[in-house]
């Protein structure tokens, strides 16, 4: 898939950003604005390889933090950030959180004013209203996006004592994304709400798990989740 589609990494990256990424704007001593793109993951060889692949294809740099507890993909250079966020024009983020962060960064770049930033930063999530019907699961990058999102938020589970396999995926606030995933994989289970904000989908049915497995074969995971998926797939009966 990566060899067939030169833009696969970009589409996958948007899904990963929607799950584990952050678009940040801060100020330096109230004098000027600083901009940053970040993905923070658990430190392991698979995630290092994935983030290096992203850095090679999109830009940015990879570094370790917290005494090798975490691995970061980060972009601090404003020129590089301006170039990279153009990817979102072709492949827009789907989560309300990342959409709001992107819109706030674009407005701060347009105004380039610390006072504007200070006056509006508390409200950056308030105006980000998404109508679920506007999210089209048939858009041309959804499948690649979904693999990036699964890399961030999905979980392949195996209960060895009972030989039960399951897949789950969840997200804060954005139930419409869980609804779309249910529709895409023909999942019979309903979305469950845990607490005030978290929505989750859990799958145990074999026929549905086959749909998810086939998706992840056709649109490969690239980081640590790929390892857990491979074990899950190999044990699947």
C-alpha positions, 0 to 999 in steps of 0.5 A: 500500500505504501509503495502503491500510494505515495501519499499513504503516509500523509493520510495515515499521519492525519489519523495519527495526529487526530489520535495522538498529535497536538497542534500548539501555539504558545507565547515567549515572554509575551513578546512573540508567538511560538508554533509547534506540531507534536506526536508523543508516543511510548518509547519503543523500536516500532514507534521510532521507526514509524516516526522516522518514516513520517519525518522522512516523508513529511518533515520534522525531527524525532527525539526521545524524552523522559529518560527514554520513556517517550518518543516525540515527532516534533516540528518547531520551525515556522516555515516547516509548519506552514508547509506541513499544515498544507497537508490538512487542506487535502486531508482535513482532520476529523476530530473536533479537537484537532480541527479546533487546534488547527483553526486556532493556529491558522488564525494566530498565524494570520494575526501574528499578534500576542494580544490576539492569542491571549484574548482568544486561547481560552475560547479556541474549542468553543466555536468548533461545531461539527455536524456528524452528517458532514463527515463522509466515511466514503471520502478518498482518504478515510481508510488510510486515516482510519489506520492512523487513528487505529494506531493511536486509539485502537486496541487488539486484545487477547484473553489467553485463558478464555481464548477470546479475541476482541478489538476496541477503539475509543475517543473523547467527545466525538461520538460521530467518529465511533458511529462512522467506524461502526458503519464502516466495519458493519459492527453490530454493537452500539457505541458505549459512553464511559463517564462524561466524555469517552465513547468506545466501541468493542468488537467480539464477533468473528465476522466483524473482526475479519473485516478489521483484520482485512482492513489493517492488512490492506492499509497497514499500521506502522508503529507499535500497534502493528506488532500487537495486530500481527500477534492478534491476526496470527492467533485468530481462528 
